[in-house]
Amino acid sequence: MEFHIFQCKSDPDYFIVTDEAHCEAVLKANKCPTPDDELEKVGVFGEMGKERAAFDEGLAKRSIDSQGFYRFEAGSFDPVAERPISMP
């Protein structure tokens, strides 16, 4: 299976994973947690098995089979904030 991965623009920690057969339907429907959000394509990736760190492929496949997509939240990509002035 090839996974088509999209990222929510206003909630960049949320990703939507689907396959070729469901790609168009996922793009038409809003699958992001924020209303009126848009999806940005990250890429198309083949299966990697247990080496994949971002999401569980087995869970993603079952979710895609049952509802056409798999949504997951990754750890924040925001840069680490500067330490407060009061800290040494």
Secondary structure, 3 states (H helix, E strand, C coil): CEEEEEEECCCCCEEEEECHHHHHHHHHCCCCCCCCCCEEEEEEEECCHHHCCCCCHHHHHHHHHHHCCEEEECCCCCCCCCCCCCCC
